[in-house]
Amino acid sequence: MKLDVVFTPAGLTPTEVQGRTAFVIDILRATTAMCAALNHGAKALIPVASTEEALRLAQTIGSADVLLAGEKDCVRIPGFHLGNSPLEMTEVAVRGKTLIVTTTNGTKALLACQGAAAVYAACAANLTVAAEKAQEQLERDGDLLIVCAGRSGAFSLDDAYCAGRRAEAAARAQ
């Protein structure tokens, strides 16, 4: 069994991610908001690195079913439809919509997992479901990667706590 936990995406190389299943945690707020959006019927979430990239992609897609969501340094991005709060991800707001998302920490962690076989957003709210998915992955391939978003490139205790819970729950089945 190989189960790796990284406390920030800094230094995570494509080789470490390639072909693996990754669970990304930014518990205060990005992955919690993303899980809320998916739970309330969002069609898809597209993480991007910057406000400018989000605006370009929304223009390229050009659909009324696309919403911009995110924050920069804990402040909702001006002109975006939604911020980064799970409370904003209501069924009325997100059902059937594609959300283009950029955040200070969470989307960087998601983007660091490019090349993974599968990437899941994980948070305290989906601990049980994500733990079951992680157990399935470990049983099938014996390999799992948990990536904490951290805060401003540094360790974040809240992400690490959730990562520990996720790792413990996944390894329990082994």
C-alpha positions in Angstrom: 0.0 0.0 0.0 1.2 3.5 -0.9 -0.6 6.4 0.8 1.1 9.8 0.5 -0.1 13.0 2.2 1.5 16.3 1.1 0.8 19.4 3.2 1.0 21.9 0.3 1.1 21.5 -3.4 4.4 23.4 -3.5 7.1 21.1 -4.9 4.6 18.4 -6.0 5.9 17.1 -9.3 3.9 15.7 -12.3 5.8 12.4 -11.7 4.4 12.2 -8.2 0.9 12.7 -9.4 0.9 10.9 -12.7 -1.7 8.1 -12.9 -2.6 8.3 -9.2 -5.9 9.0 -7.5 -5.7 12.3 -5.6 -7.9 13.8 -3.0 -7.5 17.6 -2.6 -8.4 19.3 0.6 -8.9 23.0 1.2 -11.4 22.6 4.0 -11.8 26.4 4.7 -13.5 27.0 1.9 -12.6 25.9 -1.6 -13.3 22.2 -1.5 -16.2 22.6 0.9 -17.8 25.1 -1.5 -17.1 22.8 -4.4 -18.7 19.9 -2.7 -21.7 22.0 -1.8 -22.0 23.1 -5.5 -21.8 19.5 -6.7 -24.3 18.4 -4.0 -26.7 21.0 -5.2 -26.6 20.0 -8.8 -23.7 21.9 -10.5 -23.0 20.1 -13.8 -19.2 20.7 -13.6 -16.4 22.6 -11.9 -13.5 23.9 -13.8 -10.6 25.1 -11.7 -8.3 27.8 -13.2 -5.2 29.6 -11.9 -6.3 33.2 -12.1 -9.1 35.7 -12.5 -7.9 36.5 -16.0 -8.0 32.8 -17.0 -11.5 32.5 -15.6 -12.8 35.5 -17.6 -11.1 34.2 -20.8 -12.5 30.7 -20.4 -16.0 32.0 -19.6 -15.9 34.2 -22.7 -14.6 31.3 -24.8 -17.4 28.9 -23.6 -19.9 31.8 -24.0 -22.9 30.0 -22.4 -25.5 31.3 -20.0 -25.0 28.1 -18.1 -21.5 29.2 -17.0 -20.9 30.9 -13.7 -17.7 32.5 -12.4 -17.0 31.7 -8.7 -14.1 32.4 -6.5 -12.0 34.6 -4.2 -8.7 36.3 -4.0 -7.2 36.7 -0.5 -10.6 35.9 1.1 -12.5 38.5 -0.9 -15.1 37.7 -3.6 -13.7 38.6 -7.0 -15.5 41.7 -8.4 -17.8 40.8 -11.3 -18.0 37.1 -10.4 -21.4 35.5 -9.9 -20.4 33.7 -6.7 -17.8 33.9 -4.1 -16.2 30.9 -2.3 -18.8 30.2 0.4 -20.6 26.9 0.6 -23.7 29.0 1.6 -23.7 30.6 -1.9 -23.8 27.2 -3.6 -27.5 26.8 -3.4 -29.5 24.6 -5.7 -31.2 27.7 -7.2 -27.8 29.2 -8.0 -25.9 26.2 -9.3 -28.2 23.5 -10.6 -27.2 22.6 -14.2 -24.5 25.2 -14.3 -20.8 24.9 -15.0 -18.7 26.8 -12.5 -15.3 28.2 -13.5 -13.5 28.5 -10.1 -10.4 30.3 -9.0 -9.3 30.6 -5.4 -6.2 31.7 -3.5 -5.2 28.1 -2.4 -7.7 25.4 -3.4 -7.5 25.7 -7.2 -3.7 25.7 -7.0 -3.8 22.4 -5.3 -6.3 21.0 -7.8 -4.2 22.2 -10.7 -1.1 20.6 -9.2 -2.9 17.3 -9.6 -3.0 17.5 -13.4 -2.1 14.1 -14.8 -3.7 12.2 -12.0 -6.0 9.3 -12.9 -8.8 10.9 -10.9 -9.1 13.9 -8.6 -11.6 14.4 -5.9 -12.5 17.4 -3.8 -12.5 16.4 -0.1 -13.7 18.2 3.0 -15.2 17.5 6.4 -18.7 17.6 4.9 -18.0 14.6 2.6 -15.7 12.7 5.0 -17.7 9.5 4.9 -18.3 9.4 1.1 -14.7 10.4 0.3 -13.3 7.8 2.8 -15.3 5.1 1.1 -14.0 6.2 -2.3 -10.4 6.3 -0.9 -10.8 2.8 0.5 -12.1 1.5 -2.8 -9.0 3.1 -4.5 -6.6 1.6 -2.0 -8.2 -1.8 -2.4 -8.1 -1.6 -6.2 -4.7 -0.1 -6.8 -3.0 0.1 -3.4 -2.1 3.7 -4.1 -3.5 7.1 -2.9 -2.4 10.7 -2.8 -3.9 13.3 -0.5 -3.0 16.9 -1.2 -3.6 19.7 1.2 -4.0 23.2 -0.3 -2.4 24.9 2.7 -2.6 28.6 3.2 -0.5 31.0 1.2 2.0 28.2 0.4 2.4 27.1 4.0 1.1 24.3 6.2 -2.6 24.6 7.3 -3.6 22.7 10.4 -7.3 22.4 9.3 -6.3 20.8 6.0 -3.8 18.5 7.7 -6.5 17.4 10.3 -8.9 16.5 7.5 -6.1 14.8 5.6 -5.3 12.7 8.6 -8.9 11.7 9.1 -9.1 10.8 5.4 -5.8 8.8 5.5 -6.9 6.9 8.7 -10.3 6.0 7.3 -8.8 4.8 4.0 -6.1 2.8 5.6 -8.5 1.2 8.1 -9.8 -1.1 5.4 -6.3 -2.4 4.7 
